[in-house]
């Protein structure tokens, strides 16, 4: 029996819309941004970092993008922490498996006083 014969995924527009949001279910580890504000912040961060570092090679451009992505995602996690969202939920959204590693990562980032733009 093939996978498709077991169901084959959503058929209706509503089902497809719900399924498409699976990527954002994990929030901070998603493959796309949760909202336009996060996308705009990411774009602005890439632009600012590119201006600061003037990347010339492909790898430098990739590293700028990854740094911007990390900055936006950790910033979102810090915002959740500031809103008193339970650490367990932040860990789930951020993909951290232990409280120690989540707090160490967030504290380390916060100590740097980094800003996106």
MMTF fields as JSON, N, C-alpha, C and O atoms, coordinates in Angstrom:
{
  "mmtfVersion": "1.0.0",
  "mmtfProducer": "UNKNOWN",
  "numBonds": 467,
  "numAtoms": 468,
  "numGroups": 117,
  "numChains": 1,
  "numModels": 1,
  "chainsPerModel": [1],
  "groupsPerChain": [117],
  "chainIdList": ["A"],
  "bondAtomList": [4, 2, 8, 6, 12, 10, 16, 14, 20, 18, 24, 22, 28, 26, 32, 30, 36, 34, 40, 38, 44, 42, 48, 46, 52, 50, 56, 54, 60, 58, 64, 62, 68, 66, 72, 70, 76, 74, 80, 78, 84, 82, 88, 86, 92, 90, 96, 94, 100, 98, 104, 102, 108, 106, 112, 110, 116, 114, 120, 118, 124, 122, 128, 126, 132, 130, 136, 134, 140, 138, 144, 142, 148, 146, 152, 150, 156, 154, 160, 158, 164, 162, 168, 166, 172, 170, 176, 174, 180, 178, 184, 182, 188, 186, 192, 190, 196, 194, 200, 198, 204, 202, 208, 206, 212, 210, 216, 214, 220, 218, 224, 222, 228, 226, 232, 230, 236, 234, 240, 238, 244, 242, 248, 246, 252, 250, 256, 254, 260, 258, 264, 262, 268, 266, 272, 270, 276, 274, 280, 278, 284, 282, 288, 286, 292, 290, 296, 294, 300, 298, 304, 302, 308, 306, 312, 310, 316, 314, 320, 318, 324, 322, 328, 326, 332, 330, 336, 334, 340, 338, 344, 342, 348, 346, 352, 350, 356, 354, 360, 358, 364, 362, 368, 366, 372, 370, 376, 374, 380, 378, 384, 382, 388, 386, 392, 390, 396, 394, 400, 398, 404, 402, 408, 406, 412, 410, 416, 414, 420, 418, 424, 422, 428, 426, 432, 430, 436, 434, 440, 438, 444, 442, 448, 446, 452, 450, 456, 454, 460, 458, 464, 462],
  "bondOrderList": [1, 1, 1, 1, 1, 1, 1, 1, 1, 1, 1, 1, 1, 1, 1, 1, 1, 1, 1, 1, 1, 1, 1, 1, 1, 1, 1, 1, 1, 1, 1, 1, 1, 1, 1, 1, 1, 1, 1, 1, 1, 1, 1, 1, 1, 1, 1, 1, 1, 1, 1, 1, 1, 1, 1, 1, 1, 1, 1, 1, 1, 1, 1, 1, 1, 1, 1, 1, 1, 1, 1, 1, 1, 1, 1, 1, 1, 1, 1, 1, 1, 1, 1, 1, 1, 1, 1, 1, 1, 1, 1, 1, 1, 1, 1, 1, 1, 1, 1, 1, 1, 1, 1, 1, 1, 1, 1, 1, 1, 1, 1, 1, 1, 1, 1, 1],
  "groupList": [{"groupName": "UNK", "atomNameList": ["N", "CA", "C", "O"], "elementList": ["N", "C", "C", "O"], "formalChargeList": [0, 0, 0, 0], "bondAtomList": [1, 0, 2, 1, 3, 2], "bondOrderList": [1, 1, 2], "singleLetterCode": "X", "chemCompType": "L-PEPTIDE LINKING"}],
  "groupTypeList": [0, 0, 0, 0, 0, 0, 0, 0, 0, 0, 0, 0, 0, 0, 0, 0, 0, 0, 0, 0, 0, 0, 0, 0, 0, 0, 0, 0, 0, 0, 0, 0, 0, 0, 0, 0, 0, 0, 0, 0, 0, 0, 0, 0, 0, 0, 0, 0, 0, 0, 0, 0, 0, 0, 0, 0, 0, 0, 0, 0, 0, 0, 0, 0, 0, 0, 0, 0, 0, 0, 0, 0, 0, 0, 0, 0, 0, 0, 0, 0, 0, 0, 0, 0, 0, 0, 0, 0, 0, 0, 0, 0, 0, 0, 0, 0, 0, 0, 0, 0, 0, 0, 0, 0, 0, 0, 0, 0, 0, 0, 0, 0, 0, 0, 0, 0, 0],
  "groupIdList": [1, 2, 3, 4, 5, 6, 7, 8, 9, 10, 11, 12, 13, 14, 15, 16, 17, 18, 19, 20, 21, 22, 23, 24, 25, 26, 27, 28, 29, 30, 31, 32, 33, 34, 35, 36, 37, 38, 39, 40, 41, 42, 43, 44, 45, 46, 47, 48, 49, 50, 51, 52, 53, 54, 55, 56, 57, 58, 59, 60, 61, 62, 63, 64, 65, 66, 67, 68, 69, 70, 71, 72, 73, 74, 75, 76, 77, 78, 79, 80, 81, 82, 83, 84, 85, 86, 87, 88, 89, 90, 91, 92, 93, 94, 95, 96, 97, 98, 99, 100, 101, 102, 103, 104, 105, 106, 107, 108, 109, 110, 111, 112, 113, 114, 115, 116, 117],
  "secStructList": [7, 7, 6, 4, 4, 4, 6, 7, 1, 7, 7, 1, 2, 2, 2, 2, 2, 2, 2, 2, 4, 4, 4, 4, 6, 6, 4, 4, 4, 7, 1, 1, 7, 1, 1, 2, 2, 2, 2, 2, 2, 2, 2, 2, 2, 2, 2, 2, 2, 2, 2, 2, 2, 7, 7, 7, 1, 2, 2, 2, 2, 2, 2, 2, 2, 2, 2, 2, 2, 2, 2, 2, 2, 2, 2, 2, 2, 2, 2, 2, 2, 2, 6, 6, 7, 7, 2, 2, 2, 2, 2, 2, 2, 2, 6, 7, 1, 1, 2, 2, 2, 2, 2, 2, 2, 2, 2, 2, 2, 2, 2, 6, 6, 7, 7, 7, 7],
  "xCoordList": [0.841, 0.0, 0.896, 1.79, 0.674, 1.495, 1.01, -0.107, 1.865, 1.508, 0.272, -0.599, 0.19, -0.941, -2.257, -3.275, -2.244, -3.488, -3.945, -5.087, -3.053, -3.425, -4.061, -4.537, -4.084, -4.668, -4.242, -5.087, -2.935, -2.428, -2.454, -2.214, -2.733, -2.704, -4.047, -5.037, -4.064, -5.327, -5.855, -5.085, -7.167, -7.815, -8.495, -8.547, -9.015, -9.76, -8.818, -7.704, -9.27, -8.462, -8.185, -7.078, -9.203, -9.028, -7.997, -7.129, -8.091, -7.137, -5.72, -4.763, -5.593, -4.28, -3.711, -2.512, -4.579, -4.132, -3.63, -2.598, -4.368, -3.954, -2.633, -1.731, -2.518, -1.301, -0.104, 1.005, -0.323, 0.79, 1.341, 2.496, 0.528, 0.986, 1.803, 2.329, 1.919, 2.756, 4.183, 4.857, 4.648, 5.997, 6.181, 7.279, 5.118, 5.273, 4.845, 4.884, 4.442, 4.038, 5.163, 4.917, 6.378, 7.511, 8.105, 9.202, 7.392, 7.73, 9.163, 9.499, 10.001, 11.35, 12.254, 13.303, 11.876, 12.669, 11.998, 12.392, 11.008, 10.25, 11.112, 12.15, 10.667, 11.36, 10.892, 11.444, 9.897, 9.443, 9.053, 8.872, 8.925, 8.634, 7.158, 6.308, 6.867, 5.507, 4.626, 3.439, 5.201, 4.405, 5.278, 6.498, 4.639, 5.36, 6.349, 7.39, 6.041, 6.964, 8.296, 9.359, 8.234, 9.473, 10.228, 11.455, 9.504, 10.154, 10.83, 11.963, 10.133, 10.706, 11.936, 12.929, 11.869, 13.015, 14.196, 15.336, 13.925, 14.984, 15.621, 16.846, 14.798, 15.322, 16.177, 17.253, 15.692, 16.438, 17.748, 18.766, 17.715, 18.921, 19.955, 21.141, 19.507, 20.431, 21.059, 22.268, 20.228, 20.727, 21.762, 22.81, 21.456, 22.378, 23.692, 24.77, 23.598, 24.808, 25.631, 26.86, 24.965, 25.677, 26.405, 27.512, 25.771, 26.412, 27.646, 28.692, 27.51, 28.632, 29.783, 30.946, 29.468, 30.505, 30.891, 31.907, 30.099, 30.382, 30.773, 31.889, 29.842, 30.172, 30.445, 29.736, 31.477, 31.851, 31.713, 31.455, 31.882, 31.793, 30.435, 29.709, 30.114, 28.839, 28.752, 27.707, 29.831, 29.807, 29.622, 28.92, 30.233, 30.041, 28.578, 28.034, 27.95, 26.537, 25.646, 24.677, 25.978, 25.222, 25.368, 24.387, 26.579, 26.814, 26.069, 25.56, 26.002, 25.23, 23.757, 23.111, 23.231, 21.839, 21.576, 20.563, 22.474, 22.311, 22.387, 21.635, 23.286, 23.395, 22.118, 21.624, 21.594, 20.348, 19.201, 18.391, 19.137, 18.089, 18.17, 17.159, 19.37, 19.569, 19.179, 18.531, 19.571, 19.251, 17.743, 17.255, 17.015, 15.559, 14.905, 14.019, 15.333, 14.724, 15.009, 14.109, 16.243, 16.553, 15.867, 15.413, 15.786, 15.044, 13.597, 13.028, 13.0, 11.612, 11.508, 10.55, 12.488, 12.491, 12.639, 11.976, 13.504, 13.671, 12.39, 12.027, 11.71, 10.426, 9.416, 8.674, 9.387, 8.475, 8.839, 7.961, 10.125, 10.587, 10.161, 9.711, 10.305, 9.883, 8.387, 7.936, 7.61, 6.149, 5.717, 4.532, 6.695, 6.447, 5.811, 5.063, 6.11, 5.689, 6.519, 7.731, 5.894, 6.647, 7.819, 7.714, 8.913, 10.12, 9.858, 10.451, 8.983, 8.683, 8.143, 8.495, 7.295, 6.749, 7.818, 7.855, 8.685, 9.786, 10.716, 11.178, 10.986, 11.839, 11.226, 11.929, 9.943, 9.262, 9.353, 9.694, 9.047, 9.083, 10.501, 10.706, 11.491, 12.877, 13.64, 14.749, 13.053, 13.719, 14.774, 15.57, 14.798, 15.755, 15.22, 14.016, 16.136, 15.712, 15.867, 15.227, 16.704, 16.87, 16.762, 17.113, 16.267, 16.154, 17.524, 17.673, 18.522, 19.87, 20.405, 20.925, 20.279, 20.81, 20.011, 20.582, 18.697, 17.869, 18.255, 18.475, 18.337, 18.655, 20.078, 20.326, 21.014, 22.392, 22.469, 23.151, 21.762, 21.756, 21.117, 21.678, 19.95, 19.251, 20.022, 20.1, 20.585, 21.345, 22.602, 22.94, 23.286, 24.499, 24.19, 24.919, 23.107, 22.711, 22.328, 22.716, 21.573, 21.124, 22.315, 22.316, 23.321, 24.504, 25.278, 25.954, 25.173, 25.894, 25.242, 25.861, 23.971, 23.209, 23.161, 23.289, 22.975, 22.885, 21.537, 20.529, 21.52, 20.255, 20.222, 21.259, 19.016, 18.878, 19.312, 19.975, 18.964, 19.33, 19.82, 20.178],
  "yCoordList": [-1.167, 0.0, 1.244, 1.356, 2.152, 3.354, 4.384, 4.307, 5.341, 6.418, 7.16, 7.502, 7.409, 8.157, 7.431, 8.067, 6.135, 5.404, 5.429, 5.08, 5.842, 5.961, 7.304, 7.509, 8.207, 9.52, 10.541, 11.179, 10.707, 11.598, 13.07, 13.901, 13.412, 14.82, 15.503, 14.887, 16.782, 17.53, 17.705, 17.816, 17.727, 17.858, 19.214, 19.752, 19.763, 21.017, 22.209, 22.07, 23.376, 24.592, 24.875, 25.27, 24.671, 24.898, 23.919, 24.316, 22.674, 21.674, 21.977, 21.805, 22.431, 22.795, 24.004, 24.065, 24.971, 26.158, 25.769, 26.261, 24.883, 24.415, 23.668, 23.885, 22.797, 22.023, 22.919, 22.649, 23.982, 24.874, 25.575, 26.0, 25.701, 26.339, 25.389, 25.806, 24.13, 23.208, 23.72, 23.478, 24.426, 24.962, 25.98, 26.118, 26.692, 27.695, 27.176, 27.912, 25.925, 25.344, 25.441, 25.654, 25.286, 25.316, 26.707, 26.872, 27.697, 29.091, 29.484, 29.808, 29.459, 29.974, 29.121, 29.593, 27.883, 27.031, 26.838, 25.962, 27.628, 27.499, 27.834, 28.486, 27.381, 27.659, 28.96, 29.395, 29.575, 30.885, 31.687, 31.135, 32.987, 33.853, 33.787, 33.568, 33.978, 33.868, 34.997, 34.795, 36.173, 37.303, 38.263, 38.111, 39.246, 40.206, 41.038, 41.434, 41.307, 42.084, 41.353, 41.968, 40.035, 39.267, 39.235, 39.335, 39.097, 39.097, 40.443, 40.493, 41.534, 42.874, 43.071, 43.653, 42.583, 42.688, 41.888, 42.352, 40.684, 39.866, 40.604, 40.689, 41.138, 41.846, 43.048, 43.275, 43.809, 44.977, 44.56, 45.237, 43.451, 42.959, 42.505, 42.804, 41.782, 41.366, 42.602, 42.653, 43.585, 44.809, 45.52, 45.95, 45.637, 46.31, 45.538, 46.132, 44.216, 43.404, 43.439, 43.477, 43.425, 43.492, 44.831, 44.899, 45.879, 47.199, 47.211, 47.747, 46.616, 46.582, 45.71, 46.088, 44.544, 43.555, 43.468, 42.861, 44.061, 44.064, 42.666, 42.468, 41.705, 40.348, 40.302, 40.929, 39.555, 39.475, 38.067, 37.893, 37.081, 35.705, 35.122, 35.661, 34.02, 33.339, 32.917, 33.072, 32.391, 31.934, 33.116, 32.994, 34.241, 35.419, 35.87, 36.272, 35.809, 36.183, 35.207, 35.616, 33.926, 32.914, 33.167, 33.095, 33.459, 33.712, 34.949, 34.968, 35.973, 37.175, 36.804, 37.232, 36.01, 35.587, 34.751, 34.943, 33.834, 32.983, 33.801, 33.547, 34.776, 35.632, 36.452, 36.606, 36.971, 37.733, 36.844, 37.254, 35.632, 34.686, 34.391, 34.408, 34.123, 33.826, 35.028, 34.878, 36.205, 37.423, 37.614, 37.918, 37.438, 37.622, 36.547, 36.851, 35.297, 34.21, 34.334, 34.149, 34.643, 34.798, 36.041, 36.05, 37.093, 38.28, 37.947, 38.442, 37.106, 36.684, 35.887, 36.046, 35.039, 34.258, 35.183, 34.988, 36.18, 37.129, 37.929, 38.216, 38.287, 38.988, 38.122, 38.621, 36.835, 35.924, 35.841, 35.825, 35.79, 35.747, 37.017, 36.955, 38.168, 39.441, 39.493, 40.2, 38.746, 38.718, 37.643, 37.332, 37.082, 36.049, 34.789, 34.097, 34.493, 33.219, 32.136, 32.294, 31.048, 29.988, 29.473, 29.32, 29.217, 28.756, 27.5, 27.326, 26.626, 25.393, 25.708, 25.033, 26.724, 27.103, 27.731, 27.49, 28.535, 29.133, 28.039, 28.083, 27.063, 25.946, 25.185, 24.82, 24.949, 24.238, 25.023, 24.469, 26.308, 27.143, 27.318, 27.446, 27.324, 27.536, 26.265, 26.314, 25.126, 23.861, 23.458, 22.557, 24.105, 23.729, 22.538, 22.424, 21.638, 20.417, 20.514, 19.765, 21.421, 21.548, 23.014, 23.917, 23.221, 24.581, 25.238, 26.429, 24.452, 24.988, 25.557, 26.672, 24.795, 25.287, 26.471, 27.401, 26.448, 27.574, 28.841, 29.885, 28.761, 29.937, 30.415, 31.621, 29.492, 29.88, 30.632, 31.651, 30.119, 30.745, 32.128, 33.099, 32.218, 33.494, 34.498, 35.677, 34.037, 34.935, 35.427, 36.608, 34.527, 34.906, 35.95, 36.929, 35.729, 36.668, 38.008, 39.064, 37.959, 39.169, 39.957, 41.187, 39.255, 39.908, 40.699, 41.677, 40.269, 40.964, 42.292, 43.144, 42.474, 43.675, 43.937, 45.075, 42.859, 42.981, 43.534, 43.246, 44.318, 44.788, 44.416, 44.271, 44.267, 43.813, 44.87, 44.549, 46.102, 47.162, 48.379, 49.383],
  "zCoordList": [0.0, 0.0, 0.0, 0.839, -0.905, -0.977, 0.015, 0.528, 0.271, 1.196, 0.716, 1.517, -0.578, -1.107, -0.861, -0.586, -0.956, -0.745, 0.706, 1.006, 1.61, 3.017, 3.324, 4.441, 2.391, 2.66, 1.631, 1.002, 1.447, 0.428, 0.763, -0.112, 1.987, 2.368, 2.22, 1.828, 2.539, 2.521, 1.099, 0.145, 0.977, -0.338, -0.508, -1.614, 0.585, 0.487, 0.635, 1.141, 0.193, 0.348, 1.817, 2.181, 2.666, 4.093, 4.668, 5.445, 4.295, 4.767, 4.31, 5.065, 3.065, 2.539, 3.272, 3.542, 3.594, 4.328, 5.714, 6.171, 6.377, 7.705, 7.604, 8.413, 6.625, 6.443, 6.147, 6.608, 5.383, 5.043, 6.273, 6.278, 7.314, 8.542, 9.414, 10.446, 9.022, 9.792, 9.899, 10.901, 8.873, 8.909, 10.021, 10.56, 10.369, 11.417, 12.783, 13.769, 12.843, 14.119, 15.137, 16.325, 14.678, 15.586, 15.711, 16.244, 15.227, 15.447, 15.153, 14.014, 16.159, 16.045, 15.173, 14.735, 14.912, 14.035, 12.692, 11.924, 12.402, 11.164, 9.951, 10.068, 8.799, 7.545, 6.916, 5.905, 7.495, 7.038, 8.262, 9.347, 8.083, 9.209, 9.562, 8.699, 10.842, 11.346, 10.82, 10.565, 10.661, 10.183, 9.381, 9.322, 8.77, 7.936, 8.74, 8.216, 10.0, 10.836, 11.003, 10.92, 11.24, 11.37, 10.047, 10.029, 8.942, 7.628, 7.381, 6.901, 7.71, 7.533, 8.408, 7.971, 9.649, 10.555, 10.015, 10.058, 9.507, 8.913, 7.741, 7.653, 6.842, 5.665, 6.086, 5.533, 7.063, 7.539, 8.206, 8.065, 8.925, 9.599, 8.582, 8.722, 7.556, 6.491, 5.85, 5.626, 5.56, 4.92, 5.8, 5.317, 7.088, 8.004, 8.143, 8.131, 8.276, 8.399, 7.117, 7.168, 5.981, 4.699, 4.565, 4.032, 5.052, 5.013, 5.924, 5.558, 7.111, 8.061, 7.589, 7.729, 7.031, 6.722, 5.251, 4.914, 4.384, 2.947, 2.425, 1.944, 2.527, 2.085, 0.582, -0.205, 0.193, -1.223, -1.787, -2.978, -0.947, -1.439, -1.074, -0.238, -1.715, -1.429, 0.032, 0.663, 0.564, 1.951, 2.902, 3.906, 2.602, 3.442, 3.408, 4.436, 2.262, 2.14, 2.911, 3.551, 2.846, 3.596, 5.099, 5.839, 5.544, 6.968, 7.453, 8.574, 6.624, 6.975, 7.146, 8.103, 6.217, 6.282, 7.53, 8.203, 7.839, 9.025, 10.314, 11.254, 10.36, 11.536, 11.714, 12.83, 10.618, 10.683, 11.152, 11.982, 10.621, 11.015, 12.507, 13.21, 12.979, 14.397, 15.249, 16.284, 14.814, 15.552, 15.697, 16.786, 14.615, 14.656, 15.522, 16.321, 15.37, 16.135, 17.629, 18.448, 17.986, 19.412, 19.954, 21.099, 19.143, 19.567, 19.868, 20.842, 19.03, 19.268, 20.566, 21.323, 20.818, 22.062, 23.275, 24.293, 23.16, 24.26, 24.489, 25.63, 23.403, 23.543, 24.291, 25.137, 23.981, 24.679, 26.157, 27.02, 26.439, 27.826, 28.563, 29.707, 27.902, 28.504, 28.759, 29.659, 27.972, 28.137, 29.132, 29.254, 29.839, 30.843, 30.274, 30.965, 29.015, 28.43, 29.11, 29.254, 29.526, 30.207, 29.362, 28.145, 30.035, 29.361, 28.539, 27.474, 29.015, 28.285, 26.888, 25.921, 26.781, 25.48, 24.598, 23.391, 25.199, 24.439, 23.936, 22.797, 24.783, 24.385, 23.217, 22.275, 23.274, 22.203, 20.899, 19.854, 20.968, 19.769, 19.243, 18.036, 20.153, 19.733, 19.427, 18.893, 19.762, 19.469, 20.487, 20.22, 21.647, 22.675, 23.452, 23.683, 23.86, 24.551, 26.065, 26.804, 26.526, 27.975, 28.379, 27.619, 29.593, 30.116, 30.208, 29.934, 30.595, 30.757, 29.452, 29.425, 28.37, 27.1, 26.579, 26.01, 26.767, 26.323, 27.08, 26.466, 28.376, 29.176, 28.923, 28.889, 28.745, 28.468, 27.137, 27.03, 26.126, 24.81, 24.879, 24.371, 25.504, 25.588, 26.445, 26.102, 27.545, 28.405, 27.705, 27.78, 27.031, 26.309, 25.245, 25.088, 24.523, 23.475, 24.094, 23.595, 25.168, 25.841, 26.399, 26.36, 26.917, 27.481, 26.43, 26.75, 25.181, 24.112, 23.761, 23.123, 24.183, 23.863, 22.371, 21.92, 21.608, 20.162, 19.78, 20.424, 18.746, 18.188, 16.715, 16.068, 16.206, 14.815, 13.824, 12.838, 14.055, 13.099, 13.853, 13.239]
}
